[in-house]
Amino acid sequence: PDFGPGDTVIVNIKIREGSGKDARERVQAYEGVCIGRSGAGMTASFTVRKISYGEGVERVFPLYSPLI
């Protein structure tokens, strides 16, 4: 996808809760502002910052992850 720093993005992440055969998978949306991209090729990543309950939270996502 074509996006860069300053763009608002919604990242849908596949979350696995539990372990073994009792594990559950769900999709969680993480919405925030992209504050940077780094790397090239398969090692590329981007950082998203959002405000949650008055605190800033930053999370780094690999660009080519099968979980997003």
PyMOL Python script that loads the backbone (N, CA, C, O; Angstrom):
from pymol import cmd

cmd.read_pdbstr("""\
ATOM      1  N   PRO A   1       0.827  -1.206   0.000  1.00  0.00           N
ATOM      2  CA  PRO A   1       0.000   0.000   0.000  1.00  0.00           C
ATOM      3  C   PRO A   1       0.863   1.259   0.000  1.00  0.00           C
ATOM      4  O   PRO A   1       1.956   1.276   0.566  1.00  0.00           O
ATOM      5  N   ASP A   2       0.371   2.281  -0.625  1.00  0.00           N
ATOM      6  CA  ASP A   2       1.104   3.538  -0.734  1.00  0.00           C
ATOM      7  C   ASP A   2       0.681   4.467   0.399  1.00  0.00           C
ATOM      8  O   ASP A   2      -0.382   5.083   0.330  1.00  0.00           O
ATOM      9  N   PHE A   3       1.497   4.571   1.434  1.00  0.00           N
ATOM     10  CA  PHE A   3       1.250   5.472   2.549  1.00  0.00           C
ATOM     11  C   PHE A   3       2.597   5.917   3.095  1.00  0.00           C
ATOM     12  O   PHE A   3       3.631   5.316   2.803  1.00  0.00           O
ATOM     13  N   GLY A   4       2.571   6.971   3.887  1.00  0.00           N
ATOM     14  CA  GLY A   4       3.809   7.498   4.441  1.00  0.00           C
ATOM     15  C   GLY A   4       3.560   8.183   5.762  1.00  0.00           C
ATOM     16  O   GLY A   4       2.439   8.176   6.269  1.00  0.00           O
ATOM     17  N   PRO A   5       4.597   8.774   6.322  1.00  0.00           N
ATOM     18  CA  PRO A   5       4.449   9.486   7.589  1.00  0.00           C
ATOM     19  C   PRO A   5       3.416  10.599   7.478  1.00  0.00           C
ATOM     20  O   PRO A   5       3.403  11.361   6.512  1.00  0.00           O
ATOM     21  N   GLY A   6       2.554  10.678   8.481  1.00  0.00           N
ATOM     22  CA  GLY A   6       1.508  11.683   8.508  1.00  0.00           C
ATOM     23  C   GLY A   6       0.160  11.156   8.082  1.00  0.00           C
ATOM     24  O   GLY A   6      -0.856  11.816   8.304  1.00  0.00           O
ATOM     25  N   ASP A   7       0.123   9.983   7.476  1.00  0.00           N
ATOM     26  CA  ASP A   7      -1.148   9.394   7.042  1.00  0.00           C
ATOM     27  C   ASP A   7      -1.794   8.626   8.191  1.00  0.00           C
ATOM     28  O   ASP A   7      -1.105   7.981   8.981  1.00  0.00           O
ATOM     29  N   THR A   8      -3.119   8.701   8.280  1.00  0.00           N
ATOM     30  CA  THR A   8      -3.859   7.913   9.256  1.00  0.00           C
ATOM     31  C   THR A   8      -4.119   6.536   8.651  1.00  0.00           C
ATOM     32  O   THR A   8      -4.629   6.422   7.537  1.00  0.00           O
ATOM     33  N   VAL A   9      -3.763   5.501   9.395  1.00  0.00           N
ATOM     34  CA  VAL A   9      -3.909   4.136   8.891  1.00  0.00           C
ATOM     35  C   VAL A   9      -4.681   3.287   9.894  1.00  0.00           C
ATOM     36  O   VAL A   9      -4.669   3.558  11.094  1.00  0.00           O
ATOM     37  N   ILE A  10      -5.345   2.268   9.389  1.00  0.00           N
ATOM     38  CA  ILE A  10      -5.987   1.264  10.228  1.00  0.00           C
ATOM     39  C   ILE A  10      -5.319  -0.063   9.893  1.00  0.00           C
ATOM     40  O   ILE A  10      -5.378  -0.529   8.755  1.00  0.00           O
ATOM     41  N   VAL A  11      -4.685  -0.665  10.891  1.00  0.00           N
ATOM     42  CA  VAL A  11      -3.984  -1.925  10.705  1.00  0.00           C
ATOM     43  C   VAL A  11      -4.810  -3.011  11.381  1.00  0.00           C
ATOM     44  O   VAL A  11      -5.046  -2.948  12.588  1.00  0.00           O
ATOM     45  N   ASN A  12      -5.249  -4.001  10.618  1.00  0.00           N
ATOM     46  CA  ASN A  12      -5.978  -5.132  11.170  1.00  0.00           C
ATOM     47  C   ASN A  12      -4.981  -6.250  11.464  1.00  0.00           C
ATOM     48  O   ASN A  12      -4.333  -6.769  10.555  1.00  0.00           O
ATOM     49  N   ILE A  13      -4.862  -6.616  12.739  1.00  0.00           N
ATOM     50  CA  ILE A  13      -3.878  -7.591  13.185  1.00  0.00           C
ATOM     51  C   ILE A  13      -4.587  -8.856  13.628  1.00  0.00           C
ATOM     52  O   ILE A  13      -5.597  -8.797  14.331  1.00  0.00           O
ATOM     53  N   LYS A  14      -4.061  -9.994  13.219  1.00  0.00           N
ATOM     54  CA  LYS A  14      -4.614 -11.268  13.665  1.00  0.00           C
ATOM     55  C   LYS A  14      -3.965 -11.615  15.005  1.00  0.00           C
ATOM     56  O   LYS A  14      -2.751 -11.804  15.080  1.00  0.00           O
ATOM     57  N   ILE A  15      -4.777 -11.697  16.063  1.00  0.00           N
ATOM     58  CA  ILE A  15      -4.310 -11.970  17.421  1.00  0.00           C
ATOM     59  C   ILE A  15      -4.694 -13.396  17.785  1.00  0.00           C
ATOM     60  O   ILE A  15      -5.830 -13.813  17.560  1.00  0.00           O
ATOM     61  N   ARG A  16      -3.753 -14.142  18.345  1.00  0.00           N
ATOM     62  CA  ARG A  16      -4.045 -15.497  18.808  1.00  0.00           C
ATOM     63  C   ARG A  16      -4.060 -15.491  20.325  1.00  0.00           C
ATOM     64  O   ARG A  16      -3.072 -15.138  20.968  1.00  0.00           O
ATOM     65  N   GLU A  17      -5.192 -15.887  20.889  1.00  0.00           N
ATOM     66  CA  GLU A  17      -5.352 -15.927  22.340  1.00  0.00           C
ATOM     67  C   GLU A  17      -5.316 -17.373  22.802  1.00  0.00           C
ATOM     68  O   GLU A  17      -6.011 -18.220  22.242  1.00  0.00           O
ATOM     69  N   GLY A  18      -4.522 -17.662  23.807  1.00  0.00           N
ATOM     70  CA  GLY A  18      -4.415 -19.021  24.324  1.00  0.00           C
ATOM     71  C   GLY A  18      -3.348 -19.798  23.585  1.00  0.00           C
ATOM     72  O   GLY A  18      -2.648 -19.261  22.727  1.00  0.00           O
ATOM     73  N   SER A  19      -3.232 -21.070  23.929  1.00  0.00           N
ATOM     74  CA  SER A  19      -2.252 -21.931  23.277  1.00  0.00           C
ATOM     75  C   SER A  19      -2.841 -23.321  23.107  1.00  0.00           C
ATOM     76  O   SER A  19      -3.831 -23.676  23.747  1.00  0.00           O
ATOM     77  N   GLY A  20      -2.222 -24.092  22.243  1.00  0.00           N
ATOM     78  CA  GLY A  20      -2.706 -25.441  21.997  1.00  0.00           C
ATOM     79  C   GLY A  20      -4.006 -25.454  21.233  1.00  0.00           C
ATOM     80  O   GLY A  20      -4.273 -24.549  20.442  1.00  0.00           O
ATOM     81  N   LYS A  21      -4.828 -26.478  21.459  1.00  0.00           N
ATOM     82  CA  LYS A  21      -6.080 -26.587  20.712  1.00  0.00           C
ATOM     83  C   LYS A  21      -7.182 -25.698  21.271  1.00  0.00           C
ATOM     84  O   LYS A  21      -8.247 -25.581  20.665  1.00  0.00           O
ATOM     85  N   ASP A  22      -6.938 -25.062  22.428  1.00  0.00           N
ATOM     86  CA  ASP A  22      -7.902 -24.121  23.002  1.00  0.00           C
ATOM     87  C   ASP A  22      -7.716 -22.706  22.469  1.00  0.00           C
ATOM     88  O   ASP A  22      -8.436 -21.791  22.869  1.00  0.00           O
ATOM     89  N   ALA A  23      -6.757 -22.525  21.573  1.00  0.00           N
ATOM     90  CA  ALA A  23      -6.445 -21.185  21.065  1.00  0.00           C
ATOM     91  C   ALA A  23      -7.585 -20.636  20.210  1.00  0.00           C
ATOM     92  O   ALA A  23      -8.254 -21.365  19.477  1.00  0.00           O
ATOM     93  N   ARG A  24      -7.777 -19.334  20.334  1.00  0.00           N
ATOM     94  CA  ARG A  24      -8.774 -18.597  19.564  1.00  0.00           C
ATOM     95  C   ARG A  24      -8.073 -17.516  18.765  1.00  0.00           C
ATOM     96  O   ARG A  24      -7.142 -16.890  19.271  1.00  0.00           O
ATOM     97  N   GLU A  25      -8.488 -17.284  17.554  1.00  0.00           N
ATOM     98  CA  GLU A  25      -7.929 -16.191  16.763  1.00  0.00           C
ATOM     99  C   GLU A  25      -9.007 -15.145  16.530  1.00  0.00           C
ATOM    100  O   GLU A  25     -10.175 -15.464  16.310  1.00  0.00           O
ATOM    101  N   ARG A  26      -8.580 -13.881  16.583  1.00  0.00           N
ATOM    102  CA  ARG A  26      -9.492 -12.786  16.302  1.00  0.00           C
ATOM    103  C   ARG A  26      -8.718 -11.699  15.585  1.00  0.00           C
ATOM    104  O   ARG A  26      -7.487 -11.701  15.581  1.00  0.00           O
ATOM    105  N   VAL A  27      -9.436 -10.778  14.983  1.00  0.00           N
ATOM    106  CA  VAL A  27      -8.811  -9.658  14.279  1.00  0.00           C
ATOM    107  C   VAL A  27      -9.049  -8.396  15.087  1.00  0.00           C
ATOM    108  O   VAL A  27     -10.180  -8.078  15.454  1.00  0.00           O
ATOM    109  N   GLN A  28      -7.959  -7.680  15.359  1.00  0.00           N
ATOM    110  CA  GLN A  28      -8.036  -6.450  16.140  1.00  0.00           C
ATOM    111  C   GLN A  28      -7.567  -5.281  15.272  1.00  0.00           C
ATOM    112  O   GLN A  28      -6.517  -5.360  14.635  1.00  0.00           O
ATOM    113  N   ALA A  29      -8.337  -4.214  15.250  1.00  0.00           N
ATOM    114  CA  ALA A  29      -7.986  -3.026  14.471  1.00  0.00           C
ATOM    115  C   ALA A  29      -7.150  -2.079  15.331  1.00  0.00           C
ATOM    116  O   ALA A  29      -7.493  -1.815  16.483  1.00  0.00           O
ATOM    117  N   TYR A  30      -6.056  -1.571  14.771  1.00  0.00           N
ATOM    118  CA  TYR A  30      -5.177  -0.616  15.440  1.00  0.00           C
ATOM    119  C   TYR A  30      -5.141   0.616  14.542  1.00  0.00           C
ATOM    120  O   TYR A  30      -4.539   0.587  13.468  1.00  0.00           O
ATOM    121  N   GLU A  31      -5.788   1.704  14.981  1.00  0.00           N
ATOM    122  CA  GLU A  31      -5.885   2.911  14.165  1.00  0.00           C
ATOM    123  C   GLU A  31      -5.036   4.012  14.767  1.00  0.00           C
ATOM    124  O   GLU A  31      -5.115   4.287  15.964  1.00  0.00           O
ATOM    125  N   GLY A  32      -4.226   4.638  13.933  1.00  0.00           N
ATOM    126  CA  GLY A  32      -3.377   5.717  14.401  1.00  0.00           C
ATOM    127  C   GLY A  32      -2.697   6.408  13.238  1.00  0.00           C
ATOM    128  O   GLY A  32      -3.061   6.205  12.080  1.00  0.00           O
ATOM    129  N   VAL A  33      -1.716   7.217  13.553  1.00  0.00           N
ATOM    130  CA  VAL A  33      -0.981   7.987  12.558  1.00  0.00           C
ATOM    131  C   VAL A  33       0.363   7.324  12.320  1.00  0.00           C
ATOM    132  O   VAL A  33       1.098   7.035  13.264  1.00  0.00           O
ATOM    133  N   CYS A  34       0.678   7.086  11.067  1.00  0.00           N
ATOM    134  CA  CYS A  34       1.989   6.540  10.708  1.00  0.00           C
ATOM    135  C   CYS A  34       3.028   7.634  10.976  1.00  0.00           C
ATOM    136  O   CYS A  34       2.924   8.740  10.445  1.00  0.00           O
ATOM    137  N   ILE A  35       4.018   7.320  11.795  1.00  0.00           N
ATOM    138  CA  ILE A  35       5.036   8.328  12.109  1.00  0.00           C
ATOM    139  C   ILE A  35       6.368   8.020  11.445  1.00  0.00           C
ATOM    140  O   ILE A  35       7.306   8.811  11.550  1.00  0.00           O
ATOM    141  N   GLY A  36       6.467   6.890  10.767  1.00  0.00           N
ATOM    142  CA  GLY A  36       7.706   6.610  10.063  1.00  0.00           C
ATOM    143  C   GLY A  36       7.723   5.252   9.411  1.00  0.00           C
ATOM    144  O   GLY A  36       7.016   4.329   9.816  1.00  0.00           O
ATOM    145  N   ARG A  37       8.563   5.153   8.373  1.00  0.00           N
ATOM    146  CA  ARG A  37       8.818   3.881   7.702  1.00  0.00           C
ATOM    147  C   ARG A  37      10.316   3.672   7.696  1.00  0.00           C
ATOM    148  O   ARG A  37      11.086   4.628   7.595  1.00  0.00           O
ATOM    149  N   SER A  38      10.728   2.418   7.804  1.00  0.00           N
ATOM    150  CA  SER A  38      12.161   2.141   7.785  1.00  0.00           C
ATOM    151  C   SER A  38      12.427   0.820   7.091  1.00  0.00           C
ATOM    152  O   SER A  38      11.537  -0.019   6.955  1.00  0.00           O
ATOM    153  N   GLY A  39      13.645   0.652   6.663  1.00  0.00           N
ATOM    154  CA  GLY A  39      14.050  -0.581   6.009  1.00  0.00           C
ATOM    155  C   GLY A  39      13.668  -0.604   4.546  1.00  0.00           C
ATOM    156  O   GLY A  39      13.041   0.317   4.022  1.00  0.00           O
ATOM    157  N   ALA A  40      14.071  -1.697   3.901  1.00  0.00           N
ATOM    158  CA  ALA A  40      13.768  -1.881   2.488  1.00  0.00           C
ATOM    159  C   ALA A  40      13.564  -3.363   2.231  1.00  0.00           C
ATOM    160  O   ALA A  40      14.088  -4.209   2.956  1.00  0.00           O
ATOM    161  N   GLY A  41      12.808  -3.665   1.207  1.00  0.00           N
ATOM    162  CA  GLY A  41      12.577  -5.059   0.862  1.00  0.00           C
ATOM    163  C   GLY A  41      11.739  -5.769   1.901  1.00  0.00           C
ATOM    164  O   GLY A  41      10.783  -5.200   2.429  1.00  0.00           O
ATOM    165  N   MET A  42      12.090  -7.010   2.199  1.00  0.00           N
ATOM    166  CA  MET A  42      11.322  -7.826   3.132  1.00  0.00           C
ATOM    167  C   MET A  42      11.479  -7.387   4.583  1.00  0.00           C
ATOM    168  O   MET A  42      10.674  -7.783   5.425  1.00  0.00           O
ATOM    169  N   THR A  43      12.481  -6.589   4.899  1.00  0.00           N
ATOM    170  CA  THR A  43      12.692  -6.136   6.278  1.00  0.00           C
ATOM    171  C   THR A  43      12.059  -4.784   6.562  1.00  0.00           C
ATOM    172  O   THR A  43      12.299  -4.204   7.621  1.00  0.00           O
ATOM    173  N   ALA A  44      11.262  -4.276   5.643  1.00  0.00           N
ATOM    174  CA  ALA A  44      10.639  -2.963   5.818  1.00  0.00           C
ATOM    175  C   ALA A  44       9.615  -3.005   6.954  1.00  0.00           C
ATOM    176  O   ALA A  44       8.937  -4.012   7.156  1.00  0.00           O
ATOM    177  N   SER A  45       9.514  -1.905   7.687  1.00  0.00           N
ATOM    178  CA  SER A  45       8.552  -1.807   8.782  1.00  0.00           C
ATOM    179  C   SER A  45       8.030  -0.381   8.854  1.00  0.00           C
ATOM    180  O   SER A  45       8.589   0.534   8.249  1.00  0.00           O
ATOM    181  N   PHE A  46       6.951  -0.211   9.603  1.00  0.00           N
ATOM    182  CA  PHE A  46       6.390   1.122   9.800  1.00  0.00           C
ATOM    183  C   PHE A  46       5.908   1.244  11.236  1.00  0.00           C
ATOM    184  O   PHE A  46       5.539   0.252  11.864  1.00  0.00           O
ATOM    185  N   THR A  47       5.915   2.472  11.751  1.00  0.00           N
ATOM    186  CA  THR A  47       5.531   2.753  13.127  1.00  0.00           C
ATOM    187  C   THR A  47       4.226   3.533  13.139  1.00  0.00           C
ATOM    188  O   THR A  47       4.062   4.512  12.411  1.00  0.00           O
ATOM    189  N   VAL A  48       3.292   3.078  13.986  1.00  0.00           N
ATOM    190  CA  VAL A  48       1.992   3.735  14.115  1.00  0.00           C
ATOM    191  C   VAL A  48       1.845   4.219  15.549  1.00  0.00           C
ATOM    192  O   VAL A  48       2.143   3.486  16.492  1.00  0.00           O
ATOM    193  N   ARG A  49       1.385   5.456  15.712  1.00  0.00           N
ATOM    194  CA  ARG A  49       1.188   6.043  17.034  1.00  0.00           C
ATOM    195  C   ARG A  49      -0.282   6.378  17.209  1.00  0.00           C
ATOM    196  O   ARG A  49      -0.905   6.984  16.336  1.00  0.00           O
ATOM    197  N   LYS A  50      -0.833   5.971  18.362  1.00  0.00           N
ATOM    198  CA  LYS A  50      -2.216   6.327  18.671  1.00  0.00           C
ATOM    199  C   LYS A  50      -2.295   6.780  20.116  1.00  0.00           C
ATOM    200  O   LYS A  50      -1.394   6.519  20.913  1.00  0.00           O
ATOM    201  N   ILE A  51      -3.381   7.459  20.443  1.00  0.00           N
ATOM    202  CA  ILE A  51      -3.617   7.918  21.804  1.00  0.00           C
ATOM    203  C   ILE A  51      -4.643   6.982  22.426  1.00  0.00           C
ATOM    204  O   ILE A  51      -5.756   6.853  21.915  1.00  0.00           O
ATOM    205  N   SER A  52      -4.282   6.334  23.518  1.00  0.00           N
ATOM    206  CA  SER A  52      -5.165   5.398  24.200  1.00  0.00           C
ATOM    207  C   SER A  52      -5.284   5.816  25.658  1.00  0.00           C
ATOM    208  O   SER A  52      -4.312   5.761  26.412  1.00  0.00           O
ATOM    209  N   TYR A  53      -6.479   6.231  26.048  1.00  0.00           N
ATOM    210  CA  TYR A  53      -6.754   6.671  27.413  1.00  0.00           C
ATOM    211  C   TYR A  53      -5.801   7.782  27.847  1.00  0.00           C
ATOM    212  O   TYR A  53      -5.335   7.790  28.986  1.00  0.00           O
ATOM    213  N   GLY A  54      -5.511   8.716  26.947  1.00  0.00           N
ATOM    214  CA  GLY A  54      -4.691   9.869  27.266  1.00  0.00           C
ATOM    215  C   GLY A  54      -3.193   9.628  27.179  1.00  0.00           C
ATOM    216  O   GLY A  54      -2.417  10.557  27.403  1.00  0.00           O
ATOM    217  N   GLU A  55      -2.762   8.416  26.863  1.00  0.00           N
ATOM    218  CA  GLU A  55      -1.338   8.083  26.749  1.00  0.00           C
ATOM    219  C   GLU A  55      -1.023   7.758  25.297  1.00  0.00           C
ATOM    220  O   GLU A  55      -1.825   7.126  24.610  1.00  0.00           O
ATOM    221  N   GLY A  56       0.134   8.186  24.835  1.00  0.00           N
ATOM    222  CA  GLY A  56       0.574   7.854  23.488  1.00  0.00           C
ATOM    223  C   GLY A  56       1.146   6.448  23.447  1.00  0.00           C
ATOM    224  O   GLY A  56       1.972   6.080  24.283  1.00  0.00           O
ATOM    225  N   VAL A  57       0.704   5.665  22.474  1.00  0.00           N
ATOM    226  CA  VAL A  57       1.170   4.293  22.314  1.00  0.00           C
ATOM    227  C   VAL A  57       1.722   4.146  20.907  1.00  0.00           C
ATOM    228  O   VAL A  57       1.051   4.492  19.935  1.00  0.00           O
ATOM    229  N   GLU A  58       2.948   3.630  20.793  1.00  0.00           N
ATOM    230  CA  GLU A  58       3.562   3.414  19.488  1.00  0.00           C
ATOM    231  C   GLU A  58       3.780   1.924  19.287  1.00  0.00           C
ATOM    232  O   GLU A  58       4.133   1.204  20.221  1.00  0.00           O
ATOM    233  N   ARG A  59       3.568   1.473  18.064  1.00  0.00           N
ATOM    234  CA  ARG A  59       3.769   0.067  17.764  1.00  0.00           C
ATOM    235  C   ARG A  59       4.404  -0.035  16.385  1.00  0.00           C
ATOM    236  O   ARG A  59       4.019   0.674  15.455  1.00  0.00           O
ATOM    237  N   VAL A  60       5.382  -0.926  16.267  1.00  0.00           N
ATOM    238  CA  VAL A  60       6.090  -1.136  15.008  1.00  0.00           C
ATOM    239  C   VAL A  60       5.552  -2.409  14.359  1.00  0.00           C
ATOM    240  O   VAL A  60       5.467  -3.455  15.001  1.00  0.00           O
ATOM    241  N   PHE A  61       5.189  -2.308  13.075  1.00  0.00           N
ATOM    242  CA  PHE A  61       4.654  -3.445  12.329  1.00  0.00           C
ATOM    243  C   PHE A  61       5.577  -3.764  11.160  1.00  0.00           C
ATOM    244  O   PHE A  61       6.036  -2.851  10.473  1.00  0.00           O
ATOM    245  N   PRO A  62       5.857  -5.045  10.921  1.00  0.00           N
ATOM    246  CA  PRO A  62       6.563  -5.410   9.689  1.00  0.00           C
ATOM    247  C   PRO A  62       5.618  -5.209   8.494  1.00  0.00           C
ATOM    248  O   PRO A  62       4.450  -5.594   8.551  1.00  0.00           O
ATOM    249  N   LEU A  63       6.115  -4.619   7.442  1.00  0.00           N
ATOM    250  CA  LEU A  63       5.269  -4.263   6.305  1.00  0.00           C
ATOM    251  C   LEU A  63       4.702  -5.493   5.596  1.00  0.00           C
ATOM    252  O   LEU A  63       3.565  -5.459   5.126  1.00  0.00           O
ATOM    253  N   TYR A  64       5.471  -6.571   5.513  1.00  0.00           N
ATOM    254  CA  TYR A  64       5.050  -7.744   4.757  1.00  0.00           C
ATOM    255  C   TYR A  64       4.695  -8.919   5.641  1.00  0.00           C
ATOM    256  O   TYR A  64       4.906 -10.068   5.251  1.00  0.00           O
ATOM    257  N   SER A  65       4.163  -8.662   6.821  1.00  0.00           N
ATOM    258  CA  SER A  65       3.771  -9.733   7.739  1.00  0.00           C
ATOM    259  C   SER A  65       2.469 -10.378   7.275  1.00  0.00           C
ATOM    260  O   SER A  65       1.570  -9.671   6.819  1.00  0.00           O
ATOM    261  N   PRO A  66       2.343 -11.707   7.377  1.00  0.00           N
ATOM    262  CA  PRO A  66       1.078 -12.357   7.028  1.00  0.00           C
ATOM    263  C   PRO A  66       0.008 -12.153   8.094  1.00  0.00           C
ATOM    264  O   PRO A  66      -1.153 -12.491   7.867  1.00  0.00           O
ATOM    265  N   LEU A  67       0.373 -11.609   9.247  1.00  0.00           N
ATOM    266  CA  LEU A  67      -0.589 -11.404  10.336  1.00  0.00           C
ATOM    267  C   LEU A  67      -1.334 -10.081  10.222  1.00  0.00           C
ATOM    268  O   LEU A  67      -2.275  -9.852  10.982  1.00  0.00           O
ATOM    269  N   ILE A  68      -0.946  -9.197   9.295  1.00  0.00           N
ATOM    270  CA  ILE A  68      -1.658  -7.931   9.136  1.00  0.00           C
ATOM    271  C   ILE A  68      -2.310  -7.868   7.770  1.00  0.00           C
ATOM    272  O   ILE A  68      -2.960  -6.875   7.442  1.00  0.00           O
TER     273      ILE A  68
END
""", "prot")
cmd.dss("prot")
cmd.show_as("cartoon", "prot")
cmd.util.cbc("prot")
cmd.orient("prot")
